[in-house]
């Protein structure tokens, strides 16, 4: 099944539910998205800490950063 079709099928099934159930699904999805974003942020923080501990971090100004990106 193609993704757009699957999404449309899911949305139609949700539309067939009661308003209360639709609200509940919305709340559940919102909580899951918050948790997902929190976990993604935690992973980025851990990666940044590991890079810092390994000495793969440089200090500098915005101009220094722009110079580094121009070199790529």
C-alpha positions as CSV (number, residue, x, y, z in Angstrom):
1,X,0.0,0.0,0.0
2,X,1.3,3.5,-0.9
3,X,2.0,5.9,2.0
4,X,-0.5,8.6,0.9
5,X,-3.2,6.0,0.6
6,X,-2.3,4.5,4.0
7,X,-2.4,8.0,5.6
8,X,-5.7,8.8,4.0
9,X,-7.1,5.4,5.2
10,X,-5.9,6.2,8.7
11,X,-7.4,9.7,8.6
12,X,-10.7,8.3,7.4
13,X,-10.8,5.8,10.2
14,X,-10.2,8.5,12.7
15,X,-12.9,10.7,11.2
16,X,-15.3,7.8,11.7
17,X,-14.7,7.8,15.4
18,X,-16.5,9.8,18.0
19,X,-15.3,13.3,18.8
20,X,-14.1,12.2,22.2
21,X,-12.1,9.4,20.6
22,X,-10.6,11.8,18.1
23,X,-9.6,14.1,20.9
24,X,-8.0,11.2,22.7
25,X,-6.0,10.2,19.7
26,X,-4.9,13.8,19.2
27,X,-3.7,13.9,22.8
28,X,-1.9,10.6,22.5
29,X,-0.1,11.7,19.3
30,X,0.9,15.0,20.8
31,X,2.4,13.3,23.8
32,X,4.2,10.8,21.6
33,X,5.6,13.7,19.5
34,X,6.8,15.5,22.6
35,X,8.5,12.4,23.8
36,X,10.1,11.7,20.4
37,X,11.4,15.3,20.2
38,X,12.7,15.0,23.8
39,X,14.6,11.8,22.9
40,X,16.0,13.3,19.7
41,X,17.3,16.3,21.7
42,X,18.8,14.0,24.3
43,X,20.6,12.0,21.6
44,X,22.0,15.3,20.2
45,X,23.1,16.4,23.6
46,X,24.9,13.1,24.2
47,X,26.6,13.4,20.8
48,X,27.7,16.9,21.6
49,X,29.0,15.8,25.0
50,X,30.9,13.0,23.3
51,X,32.4,15.3,20.7
52,X,33.4,17.7,23.4
53,X,35.0,15.0,25.5
54,X,36.9,13.7,22.5
55,X,38.2,17.1,21.7
56,X,36.3,17.5,18.4
57,X,34.9,20.9,19.3
58,X,36.4,24.2,18.4
59,X,35.8,27.6,20.0
60,X,35.5,30.7,17.9
61,X,33.4,33.5,16.6
62,X,30.6,33.5,14.1
63,X,33.1,34.8,11.5
64,X,35.3,31.8,12.3
65,X,32.4,29.4,11.8
66,X,31.5,31.1,8.5
67,X,35.2,30.8,7.4
68,X,35.1,27.1,8.1
69,X,31.9,26.5,6.2
70,X,33.2,28.5,3.2
71,X,36.2,26.2,3.0
72,X,34.0,23.2,2.4
